[in-house]
Amino acid sequence: MIPIPLVCLMYSTLDPAEYVEIARVVQVEAYRHSNDEYGVAANIMNRVASDDFPDSIQGVTCLLYTSPS
């Protein structure tokens, strides 16, 4: 399991499963130790906030991997 910093759990409305889902997508999509990691996570969160995409992290990440290229 991916460790989640305690401070993240204290100040966020995300549950641990959502953190894990974001971490998995970031691990696959972004170059490690780069600004790409932040960009991928921010993109997911922006899509969740948008009316054009599903309202959950799982919904957005499933959409990313099931939609045609």
C-alpha positions as CSV (number, residue, x, y, z in Angstrom):
1,M,0.0,0.0,0.0
2,I,1.1,3.5,-0.7
3,P,1.8,5.5,2.5
4,I,-0.2,8.7,2.8
5,P,1.3,11.5,4.9
6,L,-0.8,12.2,8.0
7,V,-0.9,16.0,7.2
8,C,-2.8,15.1,3.9
9,L,-5.4,13.2,5.8
10,M,-5.8,15.9,8.4
11,Y,-6.5,18.7,6.0
12,S,-8.3,17.1,3.1
13,T,-11.7,15.9,2.1
14,L,-10.2,13.1,0.1
15,D,-10.4,9.6,1.6
16,P,-7.4,7.3,1.5
17,A,-8.7,5.3,-1.5
18,E,-8.8,8.5,-3.5
19,Y,-5.2,9.3,-2.6
20,V,-4.2,5.9,-3.7
21,E,-6.0,6.3,-7.0
22,I,-4.3,9.6,-7.7
23,A,-0.9,8.2,-6.8
24,R,-1.4,5.2,-9.1
25,V,-2.3,7.5,-12.1
26,V,0.6,9.9,-11.3
27,Q,3.0,6.9,-11.1
28,V,2.0,5.7,-14.5
29,E,1.5,9.0,-16.3
30,A,4.3,11.3,-14.9
31,Y,8.0,11.4,-15.1
32,R,9.3,10.7,-11.5
33,H,10.5,13.6,-9.4
34,S,9.4,16.3,-11.9
35,N,6.7,18.9,-12.2
36,D,4.8,16.4,-14.3
37,E,3.7,14.7,-11.1
38,Y,2.0,17.8,-9.8
39,G,0.5,18.5,-13.3
40,V,-1.1,15.1,-13.5
41,A,-2.6,15.3,-10.0
42,A,-3.8,18.9,-10.7
43,N,-5.4,17.8,-13.9
44,I,-7.3,15.1,-12.2
45,M,-8.5,17.4,-9.5
46,N,-9.5,20.1,-12.1
47,R,-11.5,17.5,-14.0
48,V,-13.3,16.4,-10.8
49,A,-14.2,20.1,-10.2
50,S,-15.4,20.6,-13.8
51,D,-19.0,20.0,-14.9
52,D,-17.7,18.3,-18.1
53,F,-16.3,15.3,-16.3
54,P,-17.4,12.8,-13.6
55,D,-17.6,14.2,-10.0
56,S,-15.3,11.6,-8.5
57,I,-11.6,10.8,-8.8
58,Q,-12.4,7.2,-9.6
59,G,-14.8,8.4,-12.3
60,V,-12.2,10.6,-13.9
61,T,-9.4,8.1,-13.8
62,C,-11.6,5.3,-15.2
63,L,-12.6,7.7,-18.0
64,L,-9.0,8.4,-18.8
65,Y,-8.3,4.7,-19.3
66,T,-11.5,3.7,-21.1
67,S,-11.9,6.5,-23.6
68,P,-10.6,6.0,-27.1
69,S,-7.4,7.9,-28.0
